[in-house]
Amino acid sequence: MRPTANGKKSPTNHLFSSGRVMIVTWRVLKQVSRDRRTLAMMIIGPFVIMLVFGFALGGQVKNVPILVDNRDQGYSPTVNATRTNLGDQIVSSLRVDGAVRVVPGNYTSGKSGVNDGTYSASILIPQNFSESVLLSAKGLGVSSPIVIYIDGTKPSIEASVLGALQRALQSTVNTGGVSLDKQFAFGGVQYSGLDVSIPDVIAFILTFLVLFISLIMVSRNLCQAHLPGSTWLLFHRLSAYLGIL
């Protein structure tokens, strides 16, 4: 309180009042609880946005085109024994995998296809693959890796291709010990700007939506407020804004 010219005391006009912030906050919370449209916008709006982004950017990528060059000639431990061709089994497993679409061809031409976007990966199964795997299971022979030339600029597609190849190896080569020689196109893994910024885009949209709703509430409260003109100074308005936000 401060004295006036006629000796009476008037309330001190503080530039900022935490009490005013709490009062405005409580009033806004009561208004929001009574306003079903605003409450629905605040709850359903972010949920719908997250749902749309989930369908658009989530889930497993399917039917990814890959070129497979199977040069495996198979292996038979003896002359009269049945010849085992693990390369053919891997290709058959990839064909029934919905994540990829297998196109037979030459590995070198497949690399060119990866570079121009025709394929997402080019896979080479070496000539002595079955022999090296079966002998490695017995502690003999030298590992002969599967060579894969892949476009690493799209992480979701890369994960689908490698996942399909891993499932094919697990269902075919039970002995394990198969190595992959991964070679990335375009000089290495290069993530696109959209892949990196997707979380930021989602956060920005949600923040903008909440801010937009808050501004609507600010405008409504400023229009409906019945306070003396002297109280609508800059810092008084700041108190109201903080309470609403």
LINKAUR-V463176 format. One record per run of one state. SS is the DSSP state (helix for helix, strand for strand, loop for the rest). FROM is the first residue (numbers start at 1). TO is the last residue. Records with the same first field share a line. If there is no record, write none. Layout:
SS->FROM-TO, FROM-TO
This chain:
loop->1-1, 4-8, 11-17, 35-35, 58-63, 71-74, 76-83, 85-85, 96-99, 105-106, 116-120, 126-128, 138-145, 151-154, 173-179, 188-192, 225-228, 232-233, 245-245
strand->2-3, 9-10, 64-70, 75-75, 84-84, 100-104, 121-125, 146-150, 180-184
helix->18-34, 36-57, 86-95, 107-115, 129-137, 155-172, 185-187, 193-224, 229-231, 234-244
